[in-house]
Amino acid sequence: MPGAGFRRGFKAAAERIALELRGELGLGAAEALDPGRLAEHLCVPVLTLDALRALAPREVAHFSGAGKTKFSAATIFVDATKRLIITNPAHAATRQMNSICHEVSHIVLEHEGELPLNIASGRSWDRVQEDEADWLAGCLLIPQDAAHLAGRQGLADEEVALTFGVSRALARWRMNSTGARIRATRLQRFR
């Protein structure tokens, strides 16, 4: 999950952005987010690798098969303002949800484009941009307020994952990174 090199105030700003975007969709903090609906709301088409099969059959076969761990999703810069997201349908639905939110986060944060992915050399990336997109994606999928509520309710990682439609690993990361269980334990001590 993301590293610790965030600019000052980024985490709080990411929480605000996530709640604002969820609000635009009519969602509260404790409701599951449909990343496809968020992308549609932002006018960002989401396609799967399968949509590219006619253009790049060898590459699609590679990233859908032996190379599937090398590609989850990518944002394509169509022009100066238009973006689209390509996802890998070979991944679990929970991973695709996170991947779409990650790519939407790059767009919302106005990150610069990176070099395209290819079979021979893989992909280079900007670690700061990737960490920021990871963090905002986590905030979008499980906002801090929702994690704190889950902590007060004593929900296990698996229950949090099921509630928000995410992987157990992402649920665990958000519960830990927000301090939700520590905070819940402290609140219980003071009651």
N, C-alpha and C positions, 0 to 999 in steps of 0.2 A: 504494500500500500504506500501512499505518498511519503516522501521524505520530510525533513523538518525545515527545509530552507525557504519557507514562505516569507513574502514581504510582510511588513507590519500591518496588521488589521485584515489580512486576506481571509482568514478563517471566518471571522465575524461577517465580513462582506459576503462570503460565499453562502452563509446561512441566510442572510437577508435576501440575496438573489434567489435562492431556492424557494423561500417562502413566497416571494413576489411572483415567481413563475407558477408555483402551485396555486396561488390565489387567482391568477389569470385563468387557470383551468377550473376554478371552482373547487379546489381540493384543500382540505385542511392538512395540518402537519402529520396527523396520524392516519391518513388514508394512503392506500397504495397508488403509486404513480404509474401511468402507462407511458413509457418513453416515446412510443410511436405517436401518441396523441400530442405529446409535448413538441416533438419535431414538426408535426403537422401544424400546430399552433404557430410555430416560428417560421412556417413556410419552407421547411427543409425536407425534401423528399428523402425517404429511406428505401434503399434497394438492397437486395441480397447479391452475393457473388453470382448467383444463377442468372441474373439479368445481364451479366457481362459475358456469359458463356460463348455467344456467337462472335464476340469481338476478341476474346482472349481464351480460347478453349484450354490450352495447355496450362496457363496460369491459374485459371479457375479450378481445373482438375487438381493441380498441385496444392493450392490453398484450401481446397475442400477435403483433401486426402492426407497424404504424407506430410504436407507443410501446414496443416490446419492450426498447429500451435503457434505458428509465426504470424497469423493474421486473425484479428478479432473484428476490427472495423476500421474505417478510415473516412476522413472528410475530404471530399473532392472539391476543389475550388473551380467552379465553372467559369466565373468571371470575377470582377472586382467586388460584387455584392452577393452573388448567388452561390450557394453551397449545396451539396448533397452528401448523404452518408451511405456508405456501402458496408453491409454487415456479412458475417460468415454464418450461414445457416447450419454449418456442421457443428456449431457450438450449442451448448445447452441454452434453453430459453432464458434462464437466469443470467447467464453470461452475456447473452445478446442484449438484455435489458440494460445491464451495466455499460456495455460497449456503446449503445446508442446514447445513454446519458453522458458518457465520457466525451463522445464526439460532439454532442450538443453543447457541452460545457466549453469545448474549444471555440465553438462559434460564438456563444454568449460572451465569453471572455475576450473575444476578438484576437485570438492567437494567430500568429503568422503561420502560413502553410509550410509544410515540410516536404522533403524530397519523397517522391513516390516509392512505394514498396515494390521490390522485384525479387524474383526467384534467386538470382545469383548473389546479390549483395544484401538482401534483407532491407532494413530501413534504419535510417539515422533519425534521432529525435532530440528535441530540446527537453532536458530533464525537468526544468522548472515548469515549462508549459504542461508537460505530462503530469507532474505532481499536482498542479493547480486543477487540471481537468479531472483527475482522480478524486480530489477533495470535493469539488463542486458536484460531481456525479454522486458521491456518497451523500452529500447534503440533500440533493434532489430526491434520492431514493429513500433515505431515512433521515429526515431532519433531526436536529439536536433535540427539539422539544418532544418528538415522537420517541426517540431513544430514551430520554429521561422518563417519559410515561411508561415505556416498556420496562425500564428498570424498577420503577415504583411498583409495577404490577408483578414483578418477579418473573418475567418471561425469559425462558431459555433462548439461546441463539437460534435454535431450530424454529421456535414459535415466532420469533421476530422475523426470521427469513420467510416463513409461510405467510405472515401478515402482510409483508411488503413485496412478496414475489421475487425475492433476491436469493442469492446463494447464502449458505450458512457462514462461509468465510467473510462475505461482505457484512452480514448482520453482526458477526463477532467483532469485526474491525470497527464498525460504527458504534457499537455498544462500548467498546474499549476506548476509542478515540474521543468520545464525548464524555467519558467518565460516568456514564449513566448508572452503572451498578454501584460504584463508589458513592456517588451522590445519594442514591436510594438507601444505602446502608447508613450513611450519616443521618439522613432524615429520620430513619427508624429509631436511631439511638436517641434523638432529641424528642421523641414522642412519648 
